[in-house]
Amino acid sequence: MGSNPTPRTWPLSTVAGALPALDVEGWFDKLYRRSNSKGTVENAAKGLVAFEGFALNRYPTLRGQHPAYPHADGVLEAVKEQQLDAYKVLDAFAAHTSRQTVVLPDGTETVLKPHTVHNRVYSIVSMLRFHDVQVLKETFKQKVTLPKVAEIEDKPVRAEHLRLLHSCAGPIIRTLILVLTSSGMRIGEAAQLRVKDIDFEVARPAALVHIRAVTTKTDTARDVFISNEAADAVQAILLTRNKRPQDLVFFPNGVSNQKRLRKYYDKLLRTVGRKHPEVMQRVEGHSYYNLHLHNMGRKWFFSKAVGVVGETAAHALMGHSFYLKTYYRKSLEERVADYLRAMPAVSFLRAPTASAGKHFDVRAADKGDEVTVLRLLEDGYVFAQEINEKAVYKKEIVT
């Protein structure tokens, strides 16, 4: 990951004053460097907040010098001085967290789900290890009792649901859905795609996308592919919005905002869900939807690609580090051939559209520019859609 010239201020952390034991800022920074994920840091912060409440309740006399987390600081100092046993503290925290309740949107009260308890406890394990407290894996299993996490039925993403969302979305989210489902890339990677990261020629009728290391979860660059349908949709955006090579594909001002994409997508999901409640199904045991923006694209891509190109290729294209070195020993030509074989399988538009699987040249014309429109029509182009006050025309290219 590239260097960050300005100090990072993490949520919920305060570093003013003496910190003899608890170094929140240092711990959060290490988590971020390892995961390249703000979500990981935010989950750790929630665990620390919960641990502070537990420490106040369980060890009220232990108070350290940290201004934001004095009781967590006091417990950490006591553990480091061997006045408290780390495993007993973790077991008590697990029991305390298992009894915590939350109020659901409908007003009912329920205890925290087992996977939430696991996340909170393991965040404190991470905090202790960062501060040089030894927590051994086998000893932890023997001495710390965590609630059992039930096996969750993994419901597949259905093509008709994706087609429904695609047909109701605006140009940006419609294109984003095509990019995610046809490539398996993460939403954070897609949000930071630049125009110059996409090569529309080398893998035709698909397109090659270079994902920069700085944008990935694993700090490892890789090349992936998007389908002909996604490539055509991206080209339509680039044409109608006058994008420069260094511009971000999905944002107009050069600033990536993953949360904005999620907000627009979630709004689409709720809108479609009013008439089609089946698209609003939640993952069993979780609060998020089966068609969650992250879950939807990667789950769909893997389930369809693995049967064509195999597990190693499917995992590598999705950025799973264990498979990257093995798969990327293949030449670019071999990887292009793999993807072109998988492309029909990852296309959810293929079943209902006669144009799926074909490649189109895309042109744009200003509304009212009759000269350009007539020339395009004479050259065999047909009207496709309207974006940003411009009309988009396309013509099939025979390859």
C-alpha positions as CSV (number, residue, x, y, z in Angstrom):
1,M,0.0,0.0,0.0
2,G,1.2,3.5,-0.7
3,S,2.4,5.8,2.0
4,N,-0.1,8.0,3.7
5,P,1.4,11.6,4.2
6,T,-1.1,12.7,6.8
7,P,-1.7,11.1,10.2
8,R,-4.8,8.9,10.2
9,T,-7.4,9.6,12.8
10,W,-9.4,6.5,13.6
11,P,-13.0,6.5,14.8
12,L,-13.6,6.5,18.5
13,S,-9.9,6.9,19.4
14,T,-8.4,9.7,21.5
15,V,-4.6,9.9,21.8
16,A,-4.2,13.0,24.0
17,G,-2.4,12.5,27.2
18,A,-0.1,9.8,28.6
19,L,-0.8,6.3,27.4
20,P,1.3,3.9,29.5
21,A,-0.5,0.8,28.4
22,L,-3.2,1.1,25.8
23,D,-2.0,2.4,22.4
24,V,-5.3,2.6,20.4
25,E,-3.9,4.5,17.5
26,G,-1.0,2.1,17.0
27,W,-3.3,-0.9,17.1
28,F,-5.7,0.5,14.6
29,D,-3.0,1.5,12.2
30,K,-1.5,-2.0,12.3
31,L,-4.9,-3.5,11.7
32,Y,-5.4,-1.2,8.7
33,R,-2.0,-1.9,7.2
34,R,-2.6,-5.7,7.4
35,S,-6.2,-5.7,6.1
36,N,-6.4,-2.5,4.0
37,S,-10.0,-2.3,5.3
38,K,-11.6,0.5,7.2
39,G,-14.3,-2.0,8.1
40,T,-11.8,-4.1,10.1
41,V,-10.8,-1.0,12.1
42,E,-14.4,0.0,12.7
43,N,-15.2,-3.5,14.0
44,A,-12.2,-3.4,16.3
45,A,-13.3,0.0,17.6
46,K,-16.8,-1.5,18.4
47,G,-15.1,-4.4,20.3
48,L,-13.0,-1.9,22.3
49,V,-16.0,0.2,23.2
50,A,-17.8,-3.0,24.4
51,F,-14.7,-4.0,26.3
52,E,-14.5,-0.6,28.1
53,G,-18.1,-1.1,29.2
54,F,-17.3,-4.7,30.4
55,A,-14.2,-3.5,32.3
56,L,-16.1,-0.7,34.0
57,N,-18.7,-3.2,35.1
58,R,-16.3,-6.1,36.1
59,Y,-13.3,-4.2,37.4
60,P,-14.5,-0.7,38.5
61,T,-11.4,0.0,40.5
62,L,-9.0,-0.6,37.7
63,R,-8.6,2.7,36.0
64,G,-5.8,3.6,33.7
65,Q,-4.7,6.9,32.1
66,H,-6.3,6.6,28.7
67,P,-8.8,9.5,28.4
68,A,-11.3,7.5,26.2
69,Y,-10.9,4.0,27.5
70,P,-9.6,4.3,31.1
71,H,-11.0,1.0,32.4
72,A,-9.8,-1.0,29.3
73,D,-6.4,0.6,29.9
74,G,-6.5,-0.4,33.5
75,V,-7.3,-4.0,32.8
76,L,-4.6,-4.2,30.1
77,E,-2.1,-2.9,32.5
78,A,-3.2,-5.4,35.1
79,V,-2.9,-8.2,32.6
80,K,0.6,-7.1,31.5
81,E,1.6,-7.0,35.2
82,Q,0.2,-10.5,35.7
83,Q,-2.3,-9.3,38.2
84,L,-5.1,-10.6,36.0
85,D,-5.1,-13.8,33.9
86,A,-5.7,-12.9,30.2
87,Y,-7.8,-16.0,29.5
88,K,-10.1,-15.4,32.5
89,V,-10.6,-11.8,31.4
90,L,-11.4,-13.0,27.8
91,D,-13.8,-15.7,29.1
92,A,-15.6,-13.2,31.4
93,F,-15.8,-10.7,28.4
94,A,-17.3,-13.5,26.2
95,A,-19.9,-14.3,28.9
96,H,-20.7,-10.6,29.4
97,T,-21.1,-9.9,25.7
98,S,-23.3,-13.0,25.2
99,R,-25.8,-11.5,27.6
100,Q,-25.8,-8.1,26.0
101,T,-29.1,-7.1,24.3
102,V,-30.0,-4.9,21.3
103,V,-33.3,-3.4,20.3
104,L,-34.4,-4.3,16.7
105,P,-36.1,-1.8,14.4
106,D,-39.5,-3.4,15.3
107,G,-38.9,-2.6,19.0
108,T,-38.2,-6.2,20.1
109,E,-35.2,-6.9,22.3
110,T,-32.7,-9.7,21.6
111,V,-29.3,-10.8,22.6
112,L,-26.3,-10.3,20.4
113,K,-25.9,-12.9,17.7
114,P,-23.0,-15.5,18.2
115,H,-21.0,-14.2,15.3
116,T,-21.1,-10.7,16.8
117,V,-19.9,-12.1,20.1
118,H,-17.0,-13.8,18.3
119,N,-16.0,-10.6,16.5
120,R,-16.0,-8.6,19.8
121,V,-13.9,-11.2,21.7
122,Y,-11.4,-11.7,18.9
123,S,-10.9,-8.0,18.5
124,I,-9.8,-7.9,22.1
125,V,-7.5,-10.9,21.5
126,S,-6.0,-8.8,18.7
127,M,-5.6,-5.8,21.0
128,L,-3.9,-7.9,23.7
129,R,-1.4,-9.5,21.2
130,F,-0.6,-6.1,19.8
131,H,0.4,-5.0,23.4
132,D,2.7,-8.1,23.7
133,V,0.3,-10.2,25.8
134,Q,0.6,-13.8,24.8
135,V,-2.7,-15.5,23.8
136,L,-2.1,-19.0,22.5
137,K,-4.6,-20.5,20.1
138,E,-4.9,-23.9,21.8
139,T,-5.0,-22.5,25.3
140,F,-7.6,-19.9,24.2
141,K,-9.9,-22.8,22.9
142,Q,-9.6,-24.7,26.2
143,K,-10.2,-21.7,28.5
144,V,-12.5,-19.3,26.7
145,T,-16.0,-20.5,25.9
146,L,-17.7,-18.8,22.9
147,P,-21.3,-19.4,21.7
148,K,-21.6,-21.8,18.8
149,V,-22.2,-20.1,15.5
150,A,-24.9,-22.0,13.5
151,E,-24.2,-23.1,10.0
152,I,-25.9,-20.8,7.6
153,E,-27.6,-22.0,4.5
154,D,-25.9,-20.2,1.6
155,K,-28.6,-19.1,-0.6
156,P,-27.6,-18.6,-4.3
157,V,-27.9,-15.3,-6.1
158,R,-30.6,-15.7,-8.7
159,A,-30.3,-14.4,-12.2
160,E,-33.9,-13.1,-12.3
161,H,-33.2,-11.0,-9.2
162,L,-30.1,-9.4,-10.8
163,R,-32.1,-8.7,-14.0
164,L,-34.8,-7.1,-11.9
165,L,-32.3,-4.8,-10.1
166,H,-30.4,-4.1,-13.4
167,S,-33.6,-3.1,-15.2
168,C,-34.7,-0.6,-12.4
169,A,-31.3,1.0,-11.8
170,G,-29.8,4.2,-13.2
171,P,-26.8,4.1,-15.5
172,I,-24.1,4.2,-12.8
173,I,-25.5,1.4,-10.5
174,R,-26.6,-0.6,-13.6
175,T,-23.0,-0.5,-14.8
176,L,-21.7,-1.3,-11.4
177,I,-23.8,-4.4,-11.1
178,L,-22.5,-5.6,-14.5
179,V,-18.9,-4.9,-13.5
180,L,-19.1,-6.7,-10.1
181,T,-21.0,-9.7,-11.3
182,S,-18.9,-10.3,-14.3
183,S,-15.5,-9.8,-12.6
184,G,-15.8,-10.9,-9.0
185,M,-13.9,-7.7,-7.9
186,R,-14.6,-6.1,-4.5
187,I,-16.8,-3.0,-4.2
188,G,-13.8,-1.1,-2.9
189,E,-11.7,-2.1,-5.9
190,A,-14.5,-1.1,-8.3
191,A,-15.0,2.2,-6.6
192,Q,-11.4,3.2,-7.3
193,L,-11.2,2.1,-10.9
194,R,-9.7,4.7,-13.2
195,V,-10.4,5.0,-16.9
196,K,-6.8,4.1,-17.8
197,D,-7.1,0.9,-15.7
198,I,-9.3,-0.6,-18.4
199,D,-8.1,-2.0,-21.7
200,F,-11.0,-2.5,-24.1
201,E,-8.8,-4.2,-26.8
202,V,-6.6,-6.9,-25.4
203,A,-9.4,-9.3,-24.3
204,R,-12.2,-8.5,-26.8
205,P,-15.1,-8.9,-26.7
206,A,-14.4,-8.7,-23.0
207,A,-12.2,-6.0,-21.4
208,L,-9.2,-6.3,-19.1
209,V,-9.1,-4.4,-15.9
210,H,-5.9,-3.7,-14.0
211,I,-6.6,-3.5,-10.2
212,R,-3.9,-1.5,-8.5
213,A,-2.3,-2.9,-5.4
214,V,-3.1,0.2,-3.4
215,T,-6.9,-0.4,-3.9
216,T,-6.9,-4.1,-2.9
217,K,-7.5,-5.8,0.4
218,T,-4.3,-7.9,0.1
219,D,-2.0,-5.1,-1.3
220,T,-1.5,-7.3,-4.4
221,A,-2.2,-6.0,-7.9
222,R,-4.0,-8.3,-10.3
223,D,-5.7,-8.3,-13.7
224,V,-9.3,-9.3,-14.0
225,F,-11.9,-9.2,-16.8
226,I,-15.3,-7.7,-17.3
227,S,-17.9,-9.1,-19.7
228,N,-18.7,-7.5,-23.1
229,E,-22.0,-6.3,-21.5
230,A,-20.1,-4.6,-18.7
231,A,-17.5,-3.2,-21.1
232,D,-20.2,-1.6,-23.3
233,A,-21.9,-0.1,-20.3
234,V,-18.6,1.4,-19.0
235,Q,-17.9,2.8,-22.5
236,A,-21.3,4.5,-22.5
237,I,-20.5,6.2,-19.2
238,L,-17.1,7.3,-20.5
239,L,-18.5,8.7,-23.7
240,T,-21.4,10.7,-22.1
241,R,-19.4,12.1,-19.2
242,N,-16.2,13.1,-21.0
243,K,-13.9,11.2,-18.8
244,R,-10.1,11.7,-18.9
245,P,-7.7,8.7,-18.4
246,Q,-6.9,9.6,-14.8
247,D,-10.6,10.0,-13.8
248,L,-12.5,7.5,-11.7
249,V,-15.1,5.6,-13.7
250,F,-17.9,5.8,-11.2
251,F,-17.3,9.3,-9.7
252,P,-17.3,12.7,-11.3
253,N,-15.0,14.6,-8.9
254,G,-12.0,12.3,-8.6
255,V,-12.8,11.3,-5.0
256,S,-13.8,7.7,-4.5
257,N,-16.8,7.3,-2.2
258,Q,-17.7,3.7,-1.6
259,K,-20.4,4.6,0.9
260,R,-22.2,6.6,-1.7
261,L,-22.3,3.7,-4.1
262,R,-23.7,1.5,-1.2
263,K,-26.3,4.1,-0.4
264,Y,-27.5,4.3,-4.0
265,Y,-27.6,0.5,-4.3
266,D,-29.4,0.0,-1.0
267,K,-32.0,2.6,-2.1
268,L,-32.5,0.6,-5.3
269,L,-32.8,-2.6,-3.3
270,R,-35.5,-1.1,-1.1
271,T,-37.4,0.5,-4.0
272,V,-37.5,-2.8,-5.9
273,G,-38.3,-4.7,-2.8
274,R,-41.5,-2.9,-2.2
275,K,-43.0,-4.6,-5.3
276,H,-40.8,-7.7,-5.2
277,P,-40.1,-8.6,-1.6
278,E,-38.1,-11.7,-2.6
279,V,-35.1,-9.5,-3.4
280,M,-35.0,-8.3,0.2
281,Q,-34.3,-11.7,1.7
282,R,-31.7,-11.4,4.5
283,V,-28.9,-13.9,5.0
284,E,-30.0,-16.2,7.8
285,G,-28.5,-15.1,11.2
286,H,-27.4,-11.7,9.8
287,S,-28.8,-8.3,9.3
288,Y,-27.6,-7.8,5.7
289,Y,-29.4,-8.8,2.6
290,N,-28.6,-11.8,0.4
291,L,-28.2,-9.3,-2.4
292,H,-25.9,-7.1,-0.4
293,L,-23.6,-5.1,-2.8
294,H,-20.5,-6.9,-1.8
295,N,-22.1,-10.3,-1.4
296,M,-24.1,-10.2,-4.6
297,G,-21.3,-9.7,-7.1
298,R,-18.6,-12.0,-5.7
299,K,-21.0,-14.8,-4.8
300,W,-22.6,-14.8,-8.3
301,F,-19.3,-14.6,-10.1
302,F,-17.7,-17.5,-8.1
303,S,-20.7,-19.8,-8.3
304,K,-20.8,-19.4,-12.1
305,A,-17.1,-19.2,-13.0
306,V,-15.9,-22.1,-10.9
307,G,-17.7,-24.7,-13.0
308,V,-16.0,-23.4,-16.1
309,V,-12.4,-22.4,-15.2
310,G,-12.0,-24.3,-11.9
311,E,-11.4,-23.2,-8.3
312,T,-7.9,-21.8,-8.7
313,A,-8.8,-19.5,-11.5
314,A,-12.1,-18.3,-9.9
315,H,-10.4,-17.6,-6.5
316,A,-7.5,-15.9,-8.2
317,L,-9.7,-13.6,-10.3
318,M,-11.5,-12.6,-7.1
319,G,-8.2,-11.7,-5.4
320,H,-7.8,-14.5,-2.9
321,S,-4.1,-14.3,-2.2
322,F,-3.5,-18.1,-1.7
323,Y,-4.3,-18.7,-5.4
324,L,-2.8,-15.6,-7.1
325,K,0.8,-16.8,-7.6
326,T,-0.3,-20.2,-9.0
327,Y,-2.9,-18.9,-11.4
328,Y,-0.9,-15.9,-12.7
329,R,1.9,-18.1,-13.9
330,K,-0.4,-18.5,-16.9
331,S,0.2,-16.2,-19.9
332,L,-2.2,-13.4,-20.5
333,E,-3.5,-15.2,-23.6
334,E,-4.3,-18.2,-21.6
335,R,-6.1,-16.2,-18.9
336,V,-8.1,-14.3,-21.6
337,A,-9.1,-17.7,-23.1
338,D,-10.2,-18.9,-19.7
339,Y,-12.4,-15.8,-19.1
340,L,-14.0,-15.9,-22.5
341,R,-15.0,-19.5,-21.8
342,A,-16.5,-18.4,-18.5
343,M,-18.1,-15.1,-19.8
344,P,-21.4,-16.7,-20.9
345,A,-21.8,-18.3,-17.5
346,V,-21.3,-15.1,-15.5
347,S,-23.7,-13.1,-17.6
348,F,-27.1,-12.8,-15.9
349,L,-28.5,-11.0,-19.0
350,R,-27.8,-13.8,-21.3
351,A,-31.0,-15.7,-20.9
352,P,-33.6,-13.0,-21.8
353,T,-31.6,-11.0,-24.3
354,A,-30.6,-11.8,-27.9
355,S,-27.7,-9.4,-27.7
356,A,-25.9,-11.0,-24.8
357,G,-22.5,-12.4,-25.7
358,K,-22.1,-10.0,-28.6
359,H,-19.7,-7.0,-28.7
360,F,-20.9,-3.5,-29.6
361,D,-19.2,-0.3,-30.6
362,V,-20.8,2.5,-28.6
363,R,-21.1,6.1,-29.7
364,A,-22.8,9.1,-28.1
365,A,-24.6,12.1,-29.6
366,D,-25.9,15.3,-28.0
367,K,-29.7,15.5,-27.9
368,G,-30.8,17.6,-30.9
369,D,-27.6,16.9,-32.9
370,E,-29.4,15.7,-35.9
371,V,-26.3,15.6,-38.1
372,T,-24.5,13.2,-35.8
373,V,-27.6,11.1,-35.2
374,L,-28.3,10.7,-38.9
375,R,-24.7,9.7,-39.6
376,L,-24.8,7.1,-36.9
377,L,-28.0,5.7,-38.2
378,E,-26.7,5.5,-41.7
379,D,-23.6,3.6,-40.4
380,G,-25.8,1.0,-38.9
381,Y,-25.9,2.2,-35.3
382,V,-29.2,1.8,-33.3
383,F,-30.4,3.8,-30.2
384,A,-29.5,2.1,-26.9
385,Q,-30.2,4.5,-24.0
386,E,-30.1,8.0,-22.8
387,I,-27.5,9.1,-20.3
388,N,-26.8,12.6,-19.0
389,E,-28.6,14.5,-21.7
390,K,-26.8,12.4,-24.4
391,A,-28.2,9.7,-26.6
392,V,-26.1,6.5,-26.8
393,Y,-26.1,4.4,-30.0
394,K,-24.5,1.0,-30.5
395,K,-23.6,-1.3,-33.4
396,E,-22.7,-5.0,-33.2
397,I,-19.1,-5.8,-34.1
398,V,-18.4,-9.2,-35.7
399,T,-15.2,-10.6,-34.3
